[in-house]
């Protein structure tokens, strides 16, 4: 199978999964536990994606400026900074660390 066939297959499966969601009864969706589970899964998924994108480089682990950028953004979040400030703090930390030679 070529890459395009895998891509089309994954698109078809994702669309089918989305259509399957319309078949879920409304009573299941109104359950507060379902809302809590969906919210928790979203947070867990985003956190894992953030960590993977921070420390993974190909198939190896890399501790580089991205880790410092994540730490700076995390500190900005602790101080409840606006989103733009969080992004700028992370980008500035990464640029500064790379300027210092921590790649």
PEGIHU-V885243 format. One record per residue. N is the residue number from 1. OMEGA is omega in radians with two decimals (NA if undefined). NEAR is the number of other ideal C-beta (glycine too) atoms within 10 Angstrom. Layout:
n:omega:near
N:OMEGA:NEAR
N:OMEGA:NEAR
This chain:
n:omega:near
1:3.13:7
2:3.13:7
3:-3.14:7
4:3.11:8
5:3.10:9
6:3.13:10
7:3.12:10
8:3.11:12
9:3.13:11
10:3.07:10
11:3.13:10
12:3.13:10
13:3.12:10
14:3.13:10
15:3.10:10
16:3.10:9
17:3.13:9
18:3.12:9
19:3.12:9
20:3.12:9
21:3.12:8
22:-3.13:6
23:3.13:6
24:-3.13:10
25:-3.10:7
26:-3.13:6
27:3.11:8
28:-3.10:9
29:3.14:11
30:-3.13:9
31:-3.12:10
32:3.11:7
33:-3.13:8
34:3.10:13
35:-3.14:11
36:3.13:10
37:-3.13:11
38:3.12:10
39:3.14:10
40:3.13:10
41:3.12:10
42:3.13:10
43:3.13:9
44:3.13:10
45:3.14:10
46:3.11:10
47:3.14:10
48:3.08:10
49:3.12:10
50:-3.12:13
51:-3.14:12
52:-3.14:9
53:-3.13:11
54:-2.99:17
55:-3.12:15
56:3.04:12
57:-3.02:12
58:3.11:6
59:3.12:5
60:3.05:7
61:-3.13:8
62:3.05:13
63:-3.09:11
64:-3.05:15
65:3.13:19
66:3.12:20
67:3.07:17
68:3.10:19
69:3.11:22
70:3.11:18
71:3.12:15
72:3.11:20
73:3.11:22
74:3.10:13
75:3.10:14
76:3.11:19
77:3.12:14
78:3.12:8
79:3.09:9
80:3.10:8
81:3.07:15
82:-3.04:9
83:-3.12:9
84:3.11:8
85:3.10:14
86:3.14:18
87:3.14:14
88:3.10:15
89:3.11:20
90:-3.14:21
91:3.11:13
92:3.11:13
93:3.12:21
94:3.12:20
95:3.14:12
96:3.14:14
97:3.10:19
98:3.08:15
99:3.11:9
100:3.07:10
101:3.11:7
102:-3.11:13
103:NA:9
